Amino acid sequence: MIPAAFQYTAVKSLDEALRLLDRHGDEAKLLAGGHSLLPLMKLRLASPRYIIDIGKLHGLSYIRLEGEQIAIGGLTTHADILASDLLQGRCPVLAETAALIGDVQVRNRGTIGGSLAHADPAADYPAAILALDAEIIATSGAGKRTIPAAEFFVDLLSTQLHPGEILTEVRVPTSRPGTGAAYEKLYQLASGFALVGVAARIAISKAGKIEDVAVGVTGLGAKAFRASAVEGALKGKTASPKLFAEAARQVAQGIDALSDIHASADYRKEMAAVYARRALEKASSRANGGSTRKPNGKG
């Protein structure tokens, strides 16, 4: 289909983009990689009067170490995240997640900021961002503010971003000794989106006790979420395959699971438990010194 008529502006600076957002309000949409917005426009599910193209802005595509965090510009592509030596070495689960997004074409155009701001319930990054306790930087004409990942996702295609704000940066912590993380995903064959996806981060003491754990889940509900019941069942316990399997059964607790032509709610719940167990086992292995294989795109 052909989208409704709109006015297109390719901005040359972040300030220009912010001014246009402020001027046009709800009638404007940002365009970065285009993989989320353009299909909606073609289906007439979105009909903005103004398109503000930020895809060629300089200064919003980077990956750099800042203290104990890695700062990632909002326009950084999935391909750049996958190829980053810094992320491969200091936060490999994010590169691992990027490898499972779409295909080569999608990874070369899609951006981390665009994906998170769109908040598709089947997107991959939200699970990893939640498990990593990341921070999201939103910029407006009034300045910048920091949003914890745990508070960012509100509902279906809805986030804590305010009108007039642009997601300009994501900050993830660097890996520490004794900590491992992994992302496991059951994907829809045609699109690559997650039917369910689970990211787990575990810190294990030398005595084998789980000192800290975070589990992010995507694809199961209307928004990505932290599986607090799973986390509570693991903290302070001795890591074991049996414990992971038992805790993983609680991954869908309190969640109204999605149901569509690709998977029923019951199937999603069952698969979420399976993939939660796999993610926990892999993260535990890495925390204990298991190798982290360099990820490769499935496309």
C-alpha positions as CSV (number, residue, x, y, z in Angstrom):
1,M,0.0,0.0,0.0
2,I,1.0,3.6,-0.4
3,P,1.2,5.8,2.8
4,A,-0.9,9.0,3.2
5,A,0.7,12.3,2.0
6,F,3.3,13.8,4.4
7,Q,5.9,16.5,4.5
8,Y,9.5,15.2,4.7
9,T,12.5,16.9,6.3
10,A,16.0,15.5,6.6
11,V,17.4,17.4,9.5
12,K,21.1,18.4,9.8
13,S,21.3,18.6,13.6
14,L,19.7,17.3,16.8
15,D,18.6,20.8,17.7
16,E,16.8,21.1,14.4
17,A,15.0,17.8,15.0
18,L,14.0,18.9,18.5
19,R,12.6,22.2,17.2
20,L,10.5,20.5,14.5
21,L,9.2,18.0,17.1
22,D,8.2,20.8,19.4
23,R,6.6,22.7,16.5
24,H,4.6,19.9,15.0
25,G,3.8,17.9,18.2
26,D,1.7,14.7,17.7
27,E,1.5,15.3,14.0
28,A,5.3,14.5,13.6
29,K,7.2,11.2,13.6
30,L,10.9,10.5,13.7
31,L,12.5,8.3,11.0
32,A,15.7,6.6,11.7
33,G,16.2,3.1,10.1
34,G,12.6,3.0,9.0
35,H,11.9,-0.6,9.7
36,S,9.2,0.1,12.3
37,L,7.6,3.3,11.0
38,L,7.4,2.7,7.2
39,P,5.4,-0.5,7.4
40,L,2.9,1.1,9.7
41,M,2.5,4.0,7.3
42,K,2.1,1.8,4.3
43,L,-0.7,-0.1,6.1
44,R,-2.2,3.3,7.1
45,L,-1.9,2.3,10.8
46,A,0.1,5.5,11.2
47,S,-0.5,8.7,9.1
48,P,1.9,11.4,10.4
49,R,1.7,14.8,8.5
50,Y,5.4,15.4,9.1
51,I,8.3,13.0,8.9
52,I,11.6,14.1,10.5
53,D,14.5,12.1,9.2
54,I,17.3,11.8,11.8
55,G,19.0,8.9,10.1
56,K,22.0,10.9,8.8
57,L,22.7,12.9,12.0
58,H,26.3,13.0,12.9
59,G,27.2,12.3,16.5
60,L,24.5,9.8,17.4
61,S,26.1,6.6,16.2
62,Y,28.9,5.5,18.5
63,I,29.9,2.8,21.0
64,R,32.4,4.0,23.7
65,L,33.5,3.1,27.2
66,E,32.6,5.6,29.9
67,G,33.8,4.4,33.3
68,E,32.0,1.1,34.1
69,Q,29.3,1.7,31.4
70,I,29.3,1.4,27.6
71,A,27.5,4.3,26.0
72,I,25.7,3.5,22.7
73,G,24.3,6.3,20.5
74,G,20.7,6.0,19.6
75,L,21.4,5.8,15.8
76,T,23.9,2.9,16.2
77,T,22.9,0.1,13.9
78,H,22.3,-3.5,14.9
79,A,25.2,-4.4,12.6
80,D,27.6,-2.0,14.4
81,I,26.6,-3.4,17.8
82,L,27.1,-7.0,16.5
83,A,30.6,-6.1,15.2
84,S,31.8,-4.0,18.1
85,D,35.0,-5.4,19.7
86,L,34.2,-3.4,22.9
87,L,30.7,-5.0,23.3
88,Q,32.1,-8.4,22.3
89,G,34.6,-8.1,25.1
90,R,32.8,-6.1,27.8
91,C,29.0,-6.8,27.3
92,P,28.8,-9.7,24.8
93,V,25.1,-10.4,25.4
94,L,24.1,-7.2,23.6
95,A,26.1,-8.2,20.5
96,E,24.6,-11.7,20.8
97,T,21.1,-10.2,20.8
98,A,21.9,-8.0,17.8
99,A,22.9,-11.1,15.9
100,L,19.4,-12.5,16.2
101,I,17.6,-9.4,14.9
102,G,16.0,-9.8,11.4
103,D,18.4,-10.4,8.6
104,V,21.5,-8.7,7.2
105,Q,19.5,-5.9,5.6
106,V,17.6,-5.1,8.7
107,R,20.7,-5.2,10.9
108,N,22.5,-2.8,8.5
109,R,19.7,-0.2,8.7
110,G,17.8,-0.7,11.9
111,T,19.0,1.3,15.0
112,I,18.9,0.5,18.7
113,G,17.2,3.8,19.5
114,G,14.5,3.2,16.9
115,S,13.9,-0.3,18.1
116,L,13.6,0.6,21.8
117,A,11.4,3.7,21.2
118,H,9.0,1.7,19.0
119,A,8.6,-0.9,21.9
120,D,7.4,-3.7,19.7
121,P,6.3,-6.5,22.1
122,A,8.3,-9.0,20.0
123,A,11.5,-7.0,19.7
124,D,14.8,-8.5,20.9
125,Y,16.7,-5.6,22.6
126,P,14.1,-4.9,25.4
127,A,14.8,-8.3,27.0
128,A,18.6,-7.7,27.0
129,I,18.2,-4.1,28.1
130,L,16.0,-5.1,31.1
131,A,18.4,-7.9,32.1
132,L,21.3,-5.6,32.0
133,D,19.7,-2.9,34.1
134,A,20.5,-0.4,31.3
135,E,19.8,3.3,31.3
136,I,18.1,5.2,28.5
137,I,18.9,8.8,27.8
138,A,16.1,11.0,26.4
139,T,16.9,14.4,25.0
140,S,14.4,17.3,24.5
141,G,14.7,21.1,24.2
142,A,14.7,21.3,28.0
143,G,17.8,19.0,28.3
144,K,18.5,15.4,29.1
145,R,17.0,12.9,31.5
146,T,17.9,9.3,32.4
147,I,15.2,6.6,32.4
148,P,16.0,3.2,34.0
149,A,15.2,0.3,31.7
150,A,12.9,-1.2,34.3
151,E,10.6,1.9,34.0
152,F,10.9,2.5,30.2
153,F,8.4,0.1,28.7
154,V,4.8,1.0,29.6
155,D,2.5,-1.0,27.4
156,L,2.1,-2.2,23.8
157,L,4.1,0.2,21.6
158,S,4.3,2.6,24.5
159,T,7.3,3.9,26.5
160,Q,8.2,6.6,29.0
161,L,9.4,8.9,26.3
162,H,7.6,12.3,26.5
163,P,6.4,14.2,23.5
164,G,9.3,16.2,22.0
165,E,11.9,13.8,23.3
166,I,14.4,11.8,21.3
167,L,16.1,8.6,22.5
168,T,19.8,9.7,22.1
169,E,21.7,7.1,24.1
170,V,21.7,3.7,25.8
171,R,24.1,2.9,28.6
172,V,24.8,-0.7,29.6
173,P,27.1,-1.9,32.3
174,T,30.3,-3.7,31.6
175,S,30.6,-7.4,32.6
176,R,32.2,-8.2,35.9
177,P,34.1,-11.3,37.0
178,G,31.7,-14.0,38.2
179,T,28.9,-12.7,36.1
180,G,27.4,-14.2,32.9
181,A,24.6,-13.3,30.6
182,A,22.8,-14.9,27.6
183,Y,19.9,-14.3,25.3
184,E,17.8,-17.2,24.0
185,K,15.0,-16.8,21.4
186,L,12.3,-18.7,19.6
187,Y,11.7,-16.7,16.5
188,Q,9.0,-16.5,14.0
189,L,10.5,-17.9,10.8
190,A,9.3,-15.3,8.3
191,S,10.0,-12.1,10.2
192,G,12.6,-13.1,12.8
193,F,10.6,-11.5,15.6
194,A,10.6,-13.3,18.9
195,L,7.7,-15.5,19.7
196,V,9.4,-15.5,23.0
197,G,12.9,-14.3,24.0
198,V,14.6,-14.4,27.3
199,A,17.8,-12.6,28.5
200,A,19.4,-13.7,31.7
201,R,22.2,-12.2,33.8
202,I,23.6,-14.1,36.7
203,A,26.3,-13.3,39.3
204,I,27.6,-16.4,41.1
205,S,29.9,-16.5,44.1
206,K,32.9,-18.8,44.4
207,A,30.8,-21.0,46.6
208,G,28.2,-21.4,43.8
209,K,25.5,-19.2,45.3
210,I,23.5,-16.9,43.1
211,E,24.3,-13.4,44.4
212,D,22.3,-11.5,41.8
213,V,20.1,-12.4,38.8
214,A,18.0,-10.5,36.3
215,V,15.7,-12.0,33.7
216,G,14.2,-9.9,30.9
217,V,11.4,-11.4,28.7
218,T,10.0,-10.3,25.3
219,G,7.4,-11.7,23.0
220,L,5.2,-13.1,25.8
221,G,3.1,-10.2,26.9
222,A,2.1,-6.8,25.6
223,K,5.4,-5.3,26.7
224,A,8.8,-6.6,27.7
225,F,9.2,-7.2,31.4
226,R,11.4,-8.4,34.2
227,A,10.4,-11.9,35.4
228,S,10.5,-11.1,39.1
229,A,9.1,-14.4,40.2
230,V,12.0,-16.3,38.5
231,E,14.5,-13.9,40.0
232,G,13.1,-14.3,43.5
233,A,13.2,-18.1,43.2
234,L,16.9,-18.0,42.4
235,K,18.5,-15.4,44.6
236,G,20.6,-16.8,47.3
237,K,20.3,-20.4,46.1
238,T,23.0,-22.7,44.8
239,A,23.0,-22.8,41.0
240,S,22.0,-26.0,39.4
241,P,20.1,-27.2,36.3
242,K,17.3,-28.5,38.5
243,L,16.9,-25.1,40.2
244,F,16.9,-23.3,36.9
245,A,14.2,-25.5,35.5
246,E,12.0,-25.1,38.5
247,A,12.4,-21.3,38.6
248,A,11.9,-21.0,34.8
249,R,8.4,-22.4,35.2
250,Q,7.4,-19.2,36.9
251,V,8.4,-17.0,34.0
252,A,4.8,-16.2,32.9
253,Q,3.4,-15.6,36.4
254,G,1.0,-12.7,36.4
255,I,1.3,-12.2,32.6
256,D,-1.6,-12.0,30.2
257,A,0.2,-13.9,27.4
258,L,-0.3,-12.8,23.8
259,S,-2.1,-15.1,21.3
260,D,-2.1,-14.7,17.5
261,I,-1.8,-16.7,14.3
262,H,1.8,-17.6,15.1
263,A,1.4,-19.0,18.6
264,S,-1.3,-19.4,21.2
265,A,-1.0,-18.0,24.7
266,D,-0.5,-21.4,26.2
267,Y,2.3,-22.3,23.7
268,R,4.1,-19.0,24.4
269,K,4.0,-19.7,28.1
270,E,5.4,-23.2,27.7
271,M,8.1,-21.9,25.4
272,A,9.0,-19.0,27.7
273,A,9.7,-21.5,30.4
274,V,11.9,-23.6,28.0
275,Y,13.9,-20.5,26.8
276,A,14.2,-19.1,30.3
277,R,15.8,-22.3,31.5
278,R,18.2,-22.3,28.5
279,A,19.2,-18.6,29.1
280,L,19.7,-19.2,32.8
281,E,21.9,-22.3,32.1
282,K,24.0,-20.5,29.5
283,A,24.4,-17.4,31.7
284,S,25.4,-19.6,34.6
285,S,28.0,-21.4,32.5
286,R,29.5,-18.1,31.4
287,A,29.6,-16.8,35.0
288,N,31.6,-19.9,35.8
289,G,34.1,-19.3,33.1
290,G,32.3,-20.9,30.1
291,S,33.2,-19.5,26.7
292,T,31.2,-16.8,25.0
293,R,31.0,-17.7,21.3
294,K,31.3,-14.7,19.0
295,P,27.8,-14.3,17.7
296,N,26.9,-14.4,14.0
297,G,23.8,-13.1,12.3
298,K,21.2,-15.8,11.4
299,G,20.5,-14.0,8.1
